[in-house]
Amino acid sequence: MSLSEARYHDLVDGVQEAVEDVFDDSSLDVDLENSGGVLTVRFDNGSQLILSRQPALRQLWVAARSGGFHFDYDQNSQLWLCDASGERLGELLMRVTQEQGGEALEFDEL
């Protein structure tokens, strides 16, 4: 069963808000910009983490220094899972935040 467009946008909005909240509550020095459905996290070392929506595919794309990752929403687990590795979005975000920002943040709900 495919996600409706409205449900898809609600889910991505929720993910982006949760990611912003984690960074806001952390001690990391980052700049957050959410514009046009794209959340950009800029670390103090100049690297970026970008979460963008791909509505035609109903995917969430993540661009990090280590590469690009495509996530599909799994309705059974209610989690975003990488289409190549099966990695949970929260696990990937924790890993790339450690790599790029030097601190492992907890993205438990993702």
MOPAC internal coordinates of N, CA, C and O (Angstrom, degrees):
PM7 1SCF
backbone

  N    0.0000 0     0.00 0     0.00 0    0    0    0
  C    1.4504 1     0.00 0     0.00 0    1    0    0
  C    1.5297 1   109.14 1     0.00 0    2    1    0
  O    1.2310 1   120.96 1   -51.65 1    3    2    1
  N    1.2890 1   115.77 1   128.35 1    3    2    1
  C    1.4600 1   122.34 1  -176.98 1    5    3    2
  C    1.5264 1   110.72 1   -86.22 1    6    5    3
  O    1.2310 1   121.22 1   -29.91 1    7    6    5
  N    1.3155 1   115.27 1   150.09 1    7    6    5
  C    1.4647 1   120.95 1   176.03 1    9    7    6
  C    1.5161 1   110.35 1   -72.62 1   10    9    7
  O    1.2310 1   120.67 1   -39.83 1   11   10    9
  N    1.3174 1   116.33 1   140.17 1   11   10    9
  C    1.4619 1   118.78 1   171.32 1   13   11   10
  C    1.5266 1   107.70 1   -71.09 1   14   13   11
  O    1.2310 1   120.80 1   -20.63 1   15   14   13
  N    1.3101 1   116.07 1   159.37 1   15   14   13
  C    1.4606 1   119.36 1  -179.69 1   17   15   14
  C    1.5257 1   111.32 1   -61.96 1   18   17   15
  O    1.2310 1   120.59 1   138.81 1   19   18   17
  N    1.3399 1   116.47 1   -41.19 1   19   18   17
  C    1.4652 1   120.04 1  -179.64 1   21   19   18
  C    1.5339 1   110.79 1   -63.96 1   22   21   19
  O    1.2310 1   120.16 1   135.55 1   23   22   21
  N    1.3233 1   117.30 1   -44.45 1   23   22   21
  C    1.4733 1   121.08 1   179.17 1   25   23   22
  C    1.5294 1   110.22 1   -63.60 1   26   25   23
  O    1.2310 1   120.59 1   137.85 1   27   26   25
  N    1.3139 1   116.47 1   -42.15 1   27   26   25
  C    1.4631 1   121.05 1   178.16 1   29   27   26
  C    1.5299 1   110.67 1   -57.29 1   30   29   27
  O    1.2310 1   120.08 1   130.40 1   31   30   29
  N    1.3245 1   117.45 1   -49.60 1   31   30   29
  C    1.4639 1   120.90 1  -178.72 1   33   31   30
  C    1.5325 1   111.02 1   -64.50 1   34   33   31
  O    1.2310 1   120.00 1   142.06 1   35   34   33
  N    1.3303 1   117.61 1   -37.94 1   35   34   33
  C    1.4625 1   120.47 1   176.46 1   37   35   34
  C    1.5280 1   110.80 1   -61.69 1   38   37   35
  O    1.2310 1   120.19 1   136.96 1   39   38   37
  N    1.3220 1   117.25 1   -43.04 1   39   38   37
  C    1.4664 1   121.35 1   179.88 1   41   39   38
  C    1.5268 1   111.47 1   -64.21 1   42   41   39
  O    1.2310 1   120.13 1   135.13 1   43   42   41
  N    1.3246 1   117.36 1   -44.87 1   43   42   41
  C    1.4644 1   120.43 1  -179.59 1   45   43   42
  C    1.5282 1   110.21 1   -66.76 1   46   45   43
  O    1.2310 1   120.31 1   139.78 1   47   46   45
  N    1.3297 1   117.02 1   -40.22 1   47   46   45
  C    1.4678 1   119.83 1   176.24 1   49   47   46
  C    1.5243 1   110.40 1   -57.52 1   50   49   47
  O    1.2310 1   120.60 1   136.64 1   51   50   49
  N    1.3314 1   116.46 1   -43.36 1   51   50   49
  C    1.4561 1   121.26 1   179.55 1   53   51   50
  C    1.5172 1   112.43 1   -63.51 1   54   53   51
  O    1.2310 1   120.52 1   138.90 1   55   54   53
  N    1.3293 1   116.62 1   -41.10 1   55   54   53
  C    1.4696 1   121.03 1   178.16 1   57   55   54
  C    1.5197 1   110.08 1   -63.46 1   58   57   55
  O    1.2310 1   120.52 1   132.31 1   59   58   57
  N    1.3169 1   116.61 1   -47.69 1   59   58   57
  C    1.4603 1   119.39 1  -177.68 1   61   59   58
  C    1.5256 1   111.37 1   -63.94 1   62   61   59
  O    1.2310 1   119.87 1   140.82 1   63   62   61
  N    1.3167 1   117.85 1   -39.18 1   63   62   61
  C    1.4608 1   120.66 1   177.01 1   65   63   62
  C    1.5245 1   110.71 1   -64.71 1   66   65   63
  O    1.2310 1   120.08 1   138.01 1   67   66   65
  N    1.3360 1   117.45 1   -41.99 1   67   66   65
  C    1.4662 1   121.01 1   179.82 1   69   67   66
  C    1.5245 1   110.74 1   -63.99 1   70   69   67
  O    1.2310 1   120.36 1   138.95 1   71   70   69
  N    1.3270 1   116.91 1   -41.05 1   71   70   69
  C    1.4657 1   120.75 1   179.08 1   73   71   70
  C    1.5293 1   109.66 1   -64.55 1   74   73   71
  O    1.2310 1   120.16 1   135.27 1   75   74   73
  N    1.3165 1   117.29 1   -44.73 1   75   74   73
  C    1.4636 1   120.54 1   177.66 1   77   75   74
  C    1.5270 1   110.85 1   -59.04 1   78   77   75
  O    1.2310 1   120.12 1   137.58 1   79   78   77
  N    1.3349 1   117.37 1   -42.42 1   79   78   77
  C    1.4636 1   121.44 1  -179.46 1   81   79   78
  C    1.5254 1   111.28 1   -62.07 1   82   81   79
  O    1.2310 1   120.20 1   137.15 1   83   82   81
  N    1.3335 1   117.22 1   -42.85 1   83   82   81
  C    1.4621 1   120.37 1   179.77 1   85   83   82
  C    1.5278 1   110.22 1   -61.43 1   86   85   83
  O    1.2310 1   120.52 1   133.60 1   87   86   85
  N    1.3230 1   116.61 1   -46.40 1   87   86   85
  C    1.4650 1   119.42 1   179.16 1   89   87   86
  C    1.5295 1   111.62 1   -65.67 1   90   89   87
  O    1.2310 1   120.26 1   139.72 1   91   90   89
  N    1.3356 1   117.10 1   -40.28 1   91   90   89
  C    1.4696 1   120.41 1   179.68 1   93   91   90
  C    1.5278 1   111.32 1   -61.91 1   94   93   91
  O    1.2310 1   120.33 1   145.14 1   95   94   93
  N    1.3431 1   116.97 1   -34.86 1   95   94   93
  C    1.4608 1   121.86 1  -177.80 1   97   95   94
  C    1.5303 1   112.85 1   -85.18 1   98   97   95
  O    1.2310 1   120.09 1   175.89 1   99   98   97
  N    1.3270 1   117.44 1    -4.11 1   99   98   97
  C    1.4665 1   121.15 1  -177.67 1  101   99   98
  C    1.5295 1   110.70 1   -93.37 1  102  101   99
  O    1.2310 1   121.56 1    -6.96 1  103  102  101
  N    1.3168 1   114.62 1   173.04 1  103  102  101
  C    1.4622 1   119.86 1   176.45 1  105  103  102
  C    1.5280 1   111.94 1   -95.00 1  106  105  103
  O    1.2310 1   120.40 1  -177.14 1  107  106  105
  N    1.3300 1   116.83 1     2.86 1  107  106  105
  C    1.4631 1   119.98 1   178.88 1  109  107  106
  C    1.5249 1   110.79 1   -69.46 1  110  109  107
  O    1.2310 1   121.36 1   -38.57 1  111  110  109
  N    1.3147 1   115.01 1   141.43 1  111  110  109
  C    1.4650 1   121.32 1   177.15 1  113  111  110
  C    1.5181 1   107.92 1   -91.18 1  114  113  111
  O    1.2310 1   120.43 1   -83.85 1  115  114  113
  N    1.3368 1   116.79 1    96.15 1  115  114  113
  C    1.4596 1   121.87 1  -179.88 1  117  115  114
  C    1.5164 1   109.42 1  -129.67 1  118  117  115
  O    1.2310 1   121.55 1   -23.98 1  119  118  117
  N    1.3290 1   114.65 1   156.02 1  119  118  117
  C    1.4594 1   121.44 1   170.84 1  121  119  118
  C    1.5134 1   106.66 1  -107.14 1  122  121  119
  O    1.2310 1   120.51 1   -48.83 1  123  122  121
  N    1.3259 1   116.64 1   131.17 1  123  122  121
  C    1.4588 1   122.49 1   179.26 1  125  123  122
  C    1.5223 1   109.33 1  -111.52 1  126  125  123
  O    1.2310 1   120.99 1   -45.57 1  127  126  125
  N    1.3165 1   115.71 1   134.43 1  127  126  125
  C    1.4666 1   120.50 1   175.69 1  129  127  126
  C    1.5185 1   107.69 1  -136.77 1  130  129  127
  O    1.2310 1   120.84 1   -55.22 1  131  130  129
  N    1.3243 1   116.00 1   124.78 1  131  130  129
  C    1.4529 1   121.14 1   177.68 1  133  131  130
  C    1.5194 1   107.06 1  -119.86 1  134  133  131
  O    1.2310 1   121.16 1   -71.61 1  135  134  133
  N    1.3277 1   115.39 1   108.39 1  135  134  133
  C    1.4584 1   120.26 1  -175.57 1  137  135  134
  C    1.5241 1   109.68 1  -144.59 1  138  137  135
  O    1.2310 1   120.56 1   -49.21 1  139  138  137
  N    1.3136 1   116.53 1   130.79 1  139  138  137
  C    1.4521 1   121.23 1   176.21 1  141  139  138
  C    1.5152 1   113.86 1    60.39 1  142  141  139
  O    1.2310 1   120.50 1  -148.10 1  143  142  141
  N    1.3380 1   116.66 1    31.90 1  143  142  141
  C    1.4558 1   119.97 1   179.09 1  145  143  142
  C    1.5120 1   114.65 1    81.70 1  146  145  143
  O    1.2310 1   120.52 1  -172.00 1  147  146  145
  N    1.3323 1   116.61 1     8.00 1  147  146  145
  C    1.4641 1   121.84 1  -179.58 1  149  147  146
  C    1.5212 1   108.52 1  -117.28 1  150  149  147
  O    1.2310 1   120.59 1   -56.52 1  151  150  149
  N    1.3279 1   116.48 1   123.48 1  151  150  149
  C    1.4621 1   121.78 1   175.56 1  153  151  150
  C    1.5173 1   108.17 1  -100.80 1  154  153  151
  O    1.2310 1   120.82 1   -58.82 1  155  154  153
  N    1.3292 1   116.04 1   121.18 1  155  154  153
  C    1.4563 1   121.77 1   179.02 1  157  155  154
  C    1.5212 1   108.72 1  -113.84 1  158  157  155
  O    1.2310 1   121.31 1   -52.80 1  159  158  157
  N    1.3276 1   115.10 1   127.20 1  159  158  157
  C    1.4633 1   122.54 1   175.97 1  161  159  158
  C    1.5238 1   106.01 1  -110.31 1  162  161  159
  O    1.2310 1   120.72 1   -61.05 1  163  162  161
  N    1.3340 1   116.23 1   118.95 1  163  162  161
  C    1.4649 1   121.29 1   178.58 1  165  163  162
  C    1.5222 1   108.99 1  -107.42 1  166  165  163
  O    1.2310 1   121.15 1   -60.70 1  167  166  165
  N    1.3339 1   115.41 1   119.30 1  167  166  165
  C    1.4582 1   121.07 1   179.27 1  169  167  166
  C    1.5225 1   109.66 1   -84.39 1  170  169  167
  O    1.2310 1   120.52 1   -19.60 1  171  170  169
  N    1.3312 1   116.60 1   160.40 1  171  170  169
  C    1.4646 1   120.02 1  -176.75 1  173  171  170
  C    1.5232 1   113.08 1   -67.29 1  174  173  171
  O    1.2310 1   119.88 1   166.15 1  175  174  173
  N    1.3403 1   117.84 1   -13.85 1  175  174  173
  C    1.4727 1   120.40 1   176.90 1  177  175  174
  C    1.5308 1   112.04 1   -89.28 1  178  177  175
  O    1.2310 1   120.38 1  -175.77 1  179  178  177
  N    1.3386 1   116.87 1     4.23 1  179  178  177
  C    1.4578 1   121.36 1   177.96 1  181  179  178
  C    1.5137 1   115.06 1    93.73 1  182  181  179
  O    1.2310 1   119.82 1   168.22 1  183  182  181
  N    1.3304 1   117.96 1   -11.78 1  183  182  181
  C    1.4630 1   119.38 1   179.23 1  185  183  182
  C    1.5258 1   109.97 1   -77.82 1  186  185  183
  O    1.2310 1   121.36 1   -19.41 1  187  186  185
  N    1.3306 1   115.01 1   160.59 1  187  186  185
  C    1.4577 1   120.60 1  -176.86 1  189  187  186
  C    1.5179 1   110.75 1  -130.01 1  190  189  187
  O    1.2310 1   122.00 1   -25.82 1  191  190  189
  N    1.3249 1   113.77 1   154.18 1  191  190  189
  C    1.4529 1   123.79 1   171.33 1  193  191  190
  C    1.5243 1   105.14 1  -126.27 1  194  193  191
  O    1.2310 1   120.14 1   -55.37 1  195  194  193
  N    1.3262 1   117.33 1   124.63 1  195  194  193
  C    1.4617 1   121.03 1  -174.16 1  197  195  194
  C    1.5175 1   109.78 1  -124.67 1  198  197  195
  O    1.2310 1   120.75 1   -53.31 1  199  198  197
  N    1.3210 1   116.18 1   126.69 1  199  198  197
  C    1.4613 1   122.73 1   174.72 1  201  199  198
  C    1.5195 1   107.26 1  -111.69 1  202  201  199
  O    1.2310 1   120.64 1   -61.76 1  203  202  201
  N    1.3242 1   116.38 1   118.24 1  203  202  201
  C    1.4627 1   119.80 1  -178.07 1  205  203  202
  C    1.5201 1   110.49 1  -129.44 1  206  205  203
  O    1.2310 1   122.09 1   -32.44 1  207  206  205
  N    1.3078 1   113.60 1   147.56 1  207  206  205
  C    1.4627 1   118.90 1   179.89 1  209  207  206
  C    1.5184 1   110.21 1   -90.23 1  210  209  207
  O    1.2310 1   121.54 1   -35.38 1  211  210  209
  N    1.3182 1   114.66 1   144.62 1  211  210  209
  C    1.4585 1   122.55 1   176.74 1  213  211  210
  C    1.5299 1   106.82 1  -126.09 1  214  213  211
  O    1.2310 1   120.31 1   -99.22 1  215  214  213
  N    1.3387 1   117.00 1    80.78 1  215  214  213
  C    1.4673 1   120.51 1  -171.25 1  217  215  214
  C    1.5225 1   114.89 1   -62.03 1  218  217  215
  O    1.2310 1   119.63 1   145.99 1  219  218  217
  N    1.3143 1   118.31 1   -34.01 1  219  218  217
  C    1.4693 1   119.29 1  -179.08 1  221  219  218
  C    1.5262 1   111.13 1   -62.54 1  222  221  219
  O    1.2310 1   120.67 1   147.85 1  223  222  221
  N    1.3299 1   116.33 1   -32.15 1  223  222  221
  C    1.4597 1   121.87 1  -179.83 1  225  223  222
  C    1.5227 1   112.42 1   -98.58 1  226  225  223
  O    1.2310 1   120.65 1   172.76 1  227  226  225
  N    1.3379 1   116.36 1    -7.24 1  227  226  225
  C    1.4737 1   122.61 1  -174.38 1  229  227  226
  C    1.5263 1   110.27 1    56.50 1  230  229  227
  O    1.2310 1   121.00 1  -139.14 1  231  230  229
  N    1.3293 1   115.69 1    40.86 1  231  230  229
  C    1.4566 1   121.61 1   179.43 1  233  231  230
  C    1.5207 1   110.90 1  -118.00 1  234  233  231
  O    1.2310 1   121.74 1   -19.57 1  235  234  233
  N    1.3184 1   114.27 1   160.43 1  235  234  233
  C    1.4513 1   123.22 1   170.87 1  237  235  234
  C    1.5213 1   106.03 1  -114.34 1  238  237  235
  O    1.2310 1   120.42 1   -56.05 1  239  238  237
  N    1.3229 1   116.80 1   123.95 1  239  238  237
  C    1.4631 1   121.19 1  -179.12 1  241  239  238
  C    1.5156 1   109.41 1  -104.94 1  242  241  239
  O    1.2310 1   121.33 1   -40.23 1  243  242  241
  N    1.3235 1   115.07 1   139.77 1  243  242  241
  C    1.4579 1   121.75 1   178.04 1  245  243  242
  C    1.5216 1   108.19 1  -122.79 1  246  245  243
  O    1.2310 1   120.91 1   -53.88 1  247  246  245
  N    1.3215 1   115.86 1   126.12 1  247  246  245
  C    1.4605 1   121.52 1   175.04 1  249  247  246
  C    1.5188 1   107.79 1  -111.75 1  250  249  247
  O    1.2310 1   121.28 1   -51.84 1  251  250  249
  N    1.3246 1   115.15 1   128.16 1  251  250  249
  C    1.4593 1   121.90 1   179.75 1  253  251  250
  C    1.5188 1   107.86 1  -136.82 1  254  253  251
  O    1.2310 1   120.67 1    -7.44 1  255  254  253
  N    1.3052 1   116.32 1   172.56 1  255  254  253
  C    1.4593 1   120.04 1   178.81 1  257  255  254
  C    1.5315 1   110.57 1   -58.87 1  258  257  255
  O    1.2310 1   120.27 1   147.52 1  259  258  257
  N    1.3281 1   117.09 1   -32.48 1  259  258  257
  C    1.4678 1   121.31 1  -177.42 1  261  259  258
  C    1.5288 1   113.76 1   -82.41 1  262  261  259
  O    1.2310 1   119.82 1   173.94 1  263  262  261
  N    1.3453 1   117.95 1    -6.06 1  263  262  261
  C    1.4575 1   119.02 1   176.72 1  265  263  262
  C    1.5190 1   112.73 1   143.90 1  266  265  263
  O    1.2310 1   121.62 1     8.12 1  267  266  265
  N    1.3297 1   114.51 1  -171.88 1  267  266  265
  C    1.4538 1   121.97 1   178.56 1  269  267  266
  C    1.5169 1   110.00 1  -110.32 1  270  269  267
  O    1.2310 1   120.59 1   -37.67 1  271  270  269
  N    1.3232 1   116.47 1   142.33 1  271  270  269
  C    1.4586 1   122.14 1  -174.96 1  273  271  270
  C    1.5235 1   108.86 1  -135.59 1  274  273  271
  O    1.2310 1   120.88 1   -41.06 1  275  274  273
  N    1.3223 1   115.92 1   138.94 1  275  274  273
  C    1.4600 1   121.93 1  -179.22 1  277  275  274
  C    1.5225 1   108.66 1  -114.70 1  278  277  275
  O    1.2310 1   120.86 1   -49.20 1  279  278  277
  N    1.3296 1   115.96 1   130.80 1  279  278  277
  C    1.4537 1   121.34 1  -176.48 1  281  279  278
  C    1.5237 1   111.20 1  -119.25 1  282  281  279
  O    1.2310 1   121.53 1   -43.87 1  283  282  281
  N    1.3326 1   114.68 1   136.13 1  283  282  281
  C    1.4607 1   122.77 1   173.19 1  285  283  282
  C    1.5189 1   108.05 1  -109.01 1  286  285  283
  O    1.2310 1   120.58 1   -32.45 1  287  286  285
  N    1.3222 1   116.49 1   147.55 1  287  286  285
  C    1.4611 1   120.16 1   177.45 1  289  287  286
  C    1.5149 1   109.15 1   -84.91 1  290  289  287
  O    1.2310 1   120.92 1   -55.87 1  291  290  289
  N    1.3285 1   115.85 1   124.13 1  291  290  289
  C    1.4627 1   122.02 1   177.37 1  293  291  290
  C    1.5225 1   108.00 1   -95.91 1  294  293  291
  O    1.2310 1   120.75 1   -68.03 1  295  294  293
  N    1.3282 1   116.16 1   111.97 1  295  294  293
  C    1.4615 1   119.64 1  -174.65 1  297  295  294
  C    1.5268 1   111.96 1   -69.98 1  298  297  295
  O    1.2310 1   119.55 1   153.26 1  299  298  297
  N    1.3226 1   118.47 1   -26.74 1  299  298  297
  C    1.4647 1   120.37 1   179.49 1  301  299  298
  C    1.5264 1   111.05 1   -67.98 1  302  301  299
  O    1.2310 1   120.21 1   131.06 1  303  302  301
  N    1.3181 1   117.21 1   -48.94 1  303  302  301
  C    1.4703 1   121.00 1  -178.88 1  305  303  302
  C    1.5235 1   112.00 1   -88.73 1  306  305  303
  O    1.2310 1   120.60 1   166.59 1  307  306  305
  N    1.3285 1   116.46 1   -13.41 1  307  306  305
  C    1.4637 1   123.71 1  -176.45 1  309  307  306
  C    1.5239 1   110.80 1    58.11 1  310  309  307
  O    1.2310 1   121.17 1  -137.55 1  311  310  309
  N    1.3487 1   115.37 1    42.45 1  311  310  309
  C    1.4578 1   122.70 1   179.18 1  313  311  310
  C    1.5178 1   109.79 1  -132.65 1  314  313  311
  O    1.2310 1   121.08 1   -25.53 1  315  314  313
  N    1.3320 1   115.54 1   154.47 1  315  314  313
  C    1.4567 1   121.32 1   171.52 1  317  315  314
  C    1.5264 1   107.35 1   -86.78 1  318  317  315
  O    1.2310 1   120.44 1   -54.71 1  319  318  317
  N    1.3342 1   116.76 1   125.29 1  319  318  317
  C    1.4612 1   122.56 1  -177.15 1  321  319  318
  C    1.5184 1   110.22 1  -121.19 1  322  321  319
  O    1.2310 1   120.80 1   -41.39 1  323  322  321
  N    1.3325 1   116.08 1   138.61 1  323  322  321
  C    1.4640 1   121.53 1   178.91 1  325  323  322
  C    1.5206 1   109.03 1   -64.06 1  326  325  323
  O    1.2310 1   120.42 1   -49.64 1  327  326  325
  N    1.3346 1   116.81 1   130.36 1  327  326  325
  C    1.4724 1   119.79 1  -177.35 1  329  327  326
  C    1.5248 1   112.82 1   -70.58 1  330  329  327
  O    1.2310 1   119.45 1   162.90 1  331  330  329
  N    1.3284 1   118.66 1   -17.10 1  331  330  329
  C    1.4691 1   121.34 1  -179.99 1  333  331  330
  C    1.5256 1   112.81 1   -95.36 1  334  333  331
  O    1.2310 1   120.59 1   140.74 1  335  334  333
  N    1.3503 1   116.47 1   -39.26 1  335  334  333
  C    1.4703 1   119.30 1  -172.52 1  337  335  334
  C    1.5234 1   114.13 1  -115.05 1  338  337  335
  O    1.2310 1   119.82 1   162.84 1  339  338  337
  N    1.3276 1   117.94 1   -17.16 1  339  338  337
  C    1.4560 1   120.85 1  -175.36 1  341  339  338
  C    1.5178 1   113.27 1    81.29 1  342  341  339
  O    1.2310 1   120.42 1  -178.08 1  343  342  341
  N    1.3410 1   116.80 1     1.92 1  343  342  341
  C    1.4666 1   121.38 1  -179.71 1  345  343  342
  C    1.5310 1   109.86 1   -65.29 1  346  345  343
  O    1.2310 1   121.08 1   -41.30 1  347  346  345
  N    1.3292 1   115.55 1   138.70 1  347  346  345
  C    1.4598 1   120.55 1   176.05 1  349  347  346
  C    1.5229 1   109.76 1   -68.92 1  350  349  347
  O    1.2310 1   120.79 1   -32.27 1  351  350  349
  N    1.3236 1   116.10 1   147.73 1  351  350  349
  C    1.4581 1   121.28 1   178.76 1  353  351  350
  C    1.5248 1   111.00 1   -56.59 1  354  353  351
  O    1.2310 1   119.90 1   136.82 1  355  354  353
  N    1.3266 1   117.79 1   -43.18 1  355  354  353
  C    1.4575 1   121.28 1  -179.28 1  357  355  354
  C    1.5150 1   112.68 1   -61.41 1  358  357  355
  O    1.2310 1   120.37 1   142.18 1  359  358  357
  N    1.3321 1   116.90 1   -37.82 1  359  358  357
  C    1.4680 1   120.69 1   178.12 1  361  359  358
  C    1.5230 1   110.70 1   -65.75 1  362  361  359
  O    1.2310 1   120.73 1   135.87 1  363  362  361
  N    1.3360 1   116.22 1   -44.13 1  363  362  361
  C    1.4590 1   119.80 1   179.09 1  365  363  362
  C    1.5282 1   110.64 1   -63.08 1  366  365  363
  O    1.2310 1   120.01 1   135.70 1  367  366  365
  N    1.3318 1   117.58 1   -44.30 1  367  366  365
  C    1.4609 1   120.77 1  -179.24 1  369  367  366
  C    1.5221 1   111.20 1   -62.58 1  370  369  367
  O    1.2310 1   120.04 1   140.67 1  371  370  369
  N    1.3296 1   117.53 1   -39.33 1  371  370  369
  C    1.4603 1   120.45 1   177.55 1  373  371  370
  C    1.5291 1   110.30 1   -63.46 1  374  373  371
  O    1.2310 1   120.61 1   136.20 1  375  374  373
  N    1.3201 1   116.44 1   -43.80 1  375  374  373
  C    1.4681 1   121.43 1  -178.70 1  377  375  374
  C    1.5295 1   111.54 1   -64.69 1  378  377  375
  O    1.2310 1   119.78 1   131.04 1  379  378  377
  N    1.3266 1   118.03 1   -48.96 1  379  378  377
  C    1.4622 1   119.34 1  -176.34 1  381  379  378
  C    1.5278 1   111.90 1   -72.49 1  382  381  379
  O    1.2310 1   120.17 1   151.14 1  383  382  381
  N    1.3245 1   117.29 1   -28.86 1  383  382  381
  C    1.4602 1   119.42 1   175.42 1  385  383  382
  C    1.5260 1   109.99 1   -67.52 1  386  385  383
  O    1.2310 1   120.31 1   141.86 1  387  386  385
  N    1.3164 1   117.02 1   -38.14 1  387  386  385
  C    1.4654 1   120.83 1   175.18 1  389  387  386
  C    1.5329 1   110.10 1   -63.71 1  390  389  387
  O    1.2310 1   120.70 1   134.72 1  391  390  389
  N    1.3368 1   116.27 1   -45.28 1  391  390  389
  C    1.4647 1   121.08 1  -178.34 1  393  391  390
  C    1.5296 1   111.98 1   -65.05 1  394  393  391
  O    1.2310 1   120.30 1   137.68 1  395  394  393
  N    1.3153 1   117.03 1   -42.32 1  395  394  393
  C    1.4572 1   120.84 1  -172.56 1  397  395  394
  C    1.5253 1   113.82 1   -95.89 1  398  397  395
  O    1.2310 1   120.22 1   151.04 1  399  398  397
  N    1.3236 1   117.19 1   -28.96 1  399  398  397
  C    1.4504 1   120.05 1  -176.46 1  401  399  398
  C    1.5155 1   114.52 1  -111.48 1  402  401  399
  O    1.2310 1   120.79 1   170.00 1  403  402  401
  N    1.3421 1   116.10 1   -10.00 1  403  402  401
  C    1.4566 1   119.72 1   177.54 1  405  403  402
  C    1.5129 1   114.98 1    80.04 1  406  405  403
  O    1.2310 1   120.19 1  -170.77 1  407  406  405
  N    1.3256 1   117.24 1     9.23 1  407  406  405
  C    1.4686 1   120.83 1   179.57 1  409  407  406
  C    1.5259 1   108.52 1  -141.58 1  410  409  407
  O    1.2310 1   120.66 1   -47.40 1  411  410  409
  N    1.3209 1   116.35 1   132.60 1  411  410  409
  C    1.4677 1   121.45 1   178.02 1  413  411  410
  C    1.5128 1   108.74 1   -87.44 1  414  413  411
  O    1.2310 1   120.55 1   -70.63 1  415  414  413
  N    1.3131 1   116.55 1   109.37 1  415  414  413
  C    1.4582 1   121.18 1   176.82 1  417  415  414
  C    1.5184 1   109.23 1   -93.67 1  418  417  415
  O    1.2310 1   120.93 1   -26.82 1  419  418  417
  N    1.3104 1   115.82 1   153.18 1  419  418  417
  C    1.4667 1   121.71 1  -179.31 1  421  419  418
  C    1.5300 1   109.65 1   -92.84 1  422  421  419
  O    1.2310 1   120.95 1   -59.71 1  423  422  421
  N    1.3104 1   115.79 1   120.29 1  423  422  421
  C    1.4622 1   122.58 1   175.18 1  425  423  422
  C    1.5320 1   106.99 1  -114.62 1  426  425  423
  O    1.2310 1   120.95 1  -123.94 1  427  426  425
  N    1.3443 1   115.78 1    56.06 1  427  426  425
  C    1.4606 1   122.11 1  -169.60 1  429  427  426
  C    1.5312 1   113.96 1   -58.25 1  430  429  427
  O    1.2310 1   120.36 1   138.15 1  431  430  429
  N    1.3204 1   116.92 1   -41.85 1  431  430  429
  C    1.4628 1   119.12 1  -174.49 1  433  431  430
  C    1.5242 1   112.87 1   -75.29 1  434  433  431
  O    1.2310 1   120.43 1   171.10 1  435  434  433
  N    1.3217 1   116.77 1    -8.90 1  435  434  433
  C    1.4613 1   120.33 1  -178.11 1  437  435  434
  C    1.5129 1   109.59 1  -103.02 1  438  437  435
  O    1.2310 1   120.10 1   180.00 1  439  438  437

